[in-house]
Amino acid sequence: MDAPAPTVTAVANLHYAIGGRTIIGDLSFAQKAGEHLLLLGASGVGKTSLINLLTGLATPDKGSVSICGEDMASLPGAGRDDLRRRTTGIIFQTLRLISALSVRDNLRLAQLLATGSVDDSKINGLIDAVGITHRADARPRQLSQGEAQRAAIARALVGKPRLIVADEPTSALDDHNAEIVAKLLLDRAEEEGATLLIATHDQRLKAYLPNSMTLQKAA
Amino acid sequence: MVRLSIAYLRDRPFTTLLNIILLGLATATLIILVTVSTQLGTRIEKDARGIDLVVGAKGSPLQLILSSIYQVDAPTGNIPAGTVDLLRRNPSVAQVIPLALGDNFRGFRIVGTEPAYLDLYGATLASGKMNMKEGEALIGADVARVTGATLGQQFVGSHGLGSGEGAGQHEHDPMTTVGILKPTGTVVDRLIIVSVPTVWHMHGIEHDHDAEHKDGEAHSHEEGHDHAEEAKPDLNDLATGGERTEMQADVTALLVKYRNAMGAVSVPSLINAQAGMQAAVPAIETTRLLSFLGVGLDAIEMLGWLIAFTGGLAIFVALLNALDAREKDLALLRVMGATKGSIFGTILVEGLLTAALGAILGVLLGHGVIAAAAATSPRLQELGLNAFAFHPAELAIIGAVLGIGILAALIPAIRLFRVDLTQILARAA
């Protein structure tokens, strides 16, 4: 009999407010390893705030966030930085790559920060896998939206994370590119053994991730 | 993170280059200033060492010092050669070295003097003989290098003290190079040393052969040439008050060393009491000279620091302008696992790298300019500038420029350090 899959994400009774306004009120969910989850919600329901909480960039007012069994609240700032570096790859809608570095150097830096070393064969393999080999030495400003998002996926995966958190990864893309990116995310997550959590208002993604949850505006 | 800093600098090459050039110019200006003023000060001090008083014709005491010790100005005139004996008989005087000037060879001054002058500057032979018989010349190291003079070679002096001056040459009185001197790092390197009678002979001045030519050689200056008329424009025009218009056994100046402290009191007053003569104290005149120079040097130093601070300001503005774009990169770096400290360091390293490159450029530029100037300007050659001598103060200048670079980056780094990451991420979402 197979051992039960470990819990990658555990959010319990989460409350978060900014300037007295409640952004997230009493949110709970969990993800086992390999259980990809789509968090759907309109603008302003707190998707980005939730990602900040999941990655330890923000601290909840109430409730708890655990990543790979470690409670964020119990860790100091440096500990949260370390947990994020070891476990999580993050993809944003527009914040994709370091502007002064080439695609390849972005991946090198991300891998160095995540693992402490650089493995060029792994980097080249990922660049090849996301289909931007011909743009590997280009600067971010020289890339199209779709190319940049594919490079960002490669960057998020290069540190071999157990969790990939994506904030609106396809919202700025046309249907064709949105499909490419969605499939790529799923394929690469499967390939790398990572669990995927996507927060978006982009309903097109429901076609690729059947396991979804809708976020409601906090009361 | 250093590679990331380099990547940011390369990402805006023109701004980076401009900042490096600004700091390079500042560093170069300050290095040129330090090098020139230090070497000038050392040279002034070295050339005047062992000389307590200079005696010469009335006029500007500074001019007398410049022409007699540093060989860079026209003499104030001539004084009777008898003054030498007058001073040598004074019990407070330890040494009197006469100088007879008026001619040059390819711009290098011919100085009629005595062997004690060479001893004063520790001059020794590189080749040949240390002879100063009439018609024989010892060549300074720089003179030999520039003119290519060799032992046994004959040459004729020209009227005047610099190349291009004077009306003609002493073609009837060629001198023979009998010795070439080793470099001394003093004024001697740029001089052609002959005996005082050799100068007198060139200018048709009769003198006491027995006294000046101890080897008993017979000399006659009456056959075939007459220097009296051609010499007048050089020597007599320099004489004061028109009192010494006849060709007499004159000297241009006397370098005097006291035997005791009484000399400093009695000898100047004795000389200044003589008509047409003055006594100038090198220590006083060089202090005056350095104070005149000091005003100019202070102004250049201020300009150098002003350029340095402009460079610092340019780095500050460049980093501040880049902050908006950098905020997003900072957020991404933090998300990728970089610590706040390492990001803070990245900004500081950027400022430091710009300043370091500026400092390197400045050192190369500063010494390069000195080398080029010393190679092309006869005036600077006379000062004996060495472009490859490094002064400890240069380390302080480099340190200050690096400090400016760090300081310029500090405020943008602190601002970035305090940025609320979640707000940037919210804006980017």
Interface residues (C-beta under 8 A of the other chain):
Chain A: K47 T48 S49 I51 N52 T55 L57 A58 A78 D81 D82 R84 R85 I90 F92 Q93 T94 L95 R96 L97 I98 S99 A100 L101 D105 L109 A110 L113 A114 R139 R155 G159 D167 E168
Chain B: R3 L4 A7 Y8 R10 D11 A325 K328 D329 A331 L332 L333 R334 V335 M336 G337 A338 T339 L421 T422 L425 A426 A428 A429
